[in-house]
Amino acid sequence: MARALINVPAKAKRGEIIAIKTLISHVMETGFRYSNTGQIIPRNIITFFECTYNGEKIFSAELHAAMAANPFITFHTVATESGKLEFTWTGDNGFSASETATITVE
Amino acid sequence: MISRFLLLLGGALAGVASLASAAEIPAAERRSAYELMSRETKAMQDDDTANPGTLWVLDGEALWGTKAGTADKACADCHGDARQSMKGVAARYPAFDSARRRPIDLEQRINICRTERQKASAFASESKELLALTAYVALQSRGMPISIAADRMVEFLDVGRSLFHRRQGQLNLSCSQCHDDNWGKTLAGNAIPQGHPTGYPLYRLEWQALGSLQRRLRNCMIGMRAEPYAYGAPEYVALELYLMWRARGLVVETPAVRP
């Protein structure tokens, strides 16, 4: 089970621009490296990240080889209403992880 | 003839002077490598939700409460809440182990608990589990000054000190030549730190993972083209002991981030 860390402000004013920070544990093996025995190490990366805000997609990203291990993705959005932010990461070998965070907009 | 003698004498005196310059860094000048880092890397270490070391800490917290071995005990069954029982522990390791009559580092202490108390198999060196548990234990000392009680370990401290000052490898360098004599300058564009182990196990961007002080020492030795010791070797523990003693007074930063 992958560990993920989410940093979303618990409270925000309506219309305020908020920063969202996400960090997830993943090896991000590029698929270009060889093991000690000369075998190629198969690619194992996160390929897609998505964030929804009360069900509406507000941010998504495609990830590729040569991105660092434990990807840290940060982005901004406008705090429109109280509710739930859902984060999902999907990748090779059926990798899937999700996290949620709640925000109160005043 | 006399002038040549004086020249030789002068050379000998200069030799003595250069040895004297390899003296220990005074307490007022001791600095963590944190201060040499970029603003971005500092920000990464300072924010727990941006610090990838936190991922290991969380794994360590889970392991702390997980029963293991034939004794079917978790760390928490003996030690309770790590936030109280492990406070300050990492700041005084490596510590003297009376039964073994030698200093042991935090990783070895955890593995002794695993084999003797939990009756489980020891974690492999640099395994995710061992690093996670060590990071979780060391986190409880974050912000506390490093304080090594060296009185029972003087001979081991001397071994560590002599290893630190011994020239080795094909480049014929000692640790001291960089970290005592030339800290603050650059080596191939990288700042040379004083070499204080304040934040181990730490997340090194180059490794893209958490690693122990022994892994870092291994790196330095390969850099000097010396043959590294095996993980857990007594030489490493003596060096760790000397380095922690040398860093006394600096605060623990675990889990630190370094470039």
Boltz contact constraints between the chains, C-beta under 6 A:
constraints:
  - contact:
      token1: [A, 3]
      token2: [B, 55]
      max_distance: 6.0
  - contact:
      token1: [A, 3]
      token2: [B, 58]
      max_distance: 6.0
  - contact:
      token1: [A, 5]
      token2: [B, 49]
      max_distance: 6.0
  - contact:
      token1: [A, 5]
      token2: [B, 54]
      max_distance: 6.0
  - contact:
      token1: [A, 7]
      token2: [B, 49]
      max_distance: 6.0
  - contact:
      token1: [A, 21]
      token2: [B, 49]
      max_distance: 6.0
  - contact:
      token1: [A, 21]
      token2: [B, 50]
      max_distance: 6.0
  - contact:
      token1: [A, 25]
      token2: [B, 55]
      max_distance: 6.0
  - contact:
      token1: [A, 68]
      token2: [B, 208]
      max_distance: 6.0
  - contact:
      token1: [A, 69]
      token2: [B, 208]
      max_distance: 6.0
  - contact:
      token1: [A, 70]
      token2: [B, 52]
      max_distance: 6.0
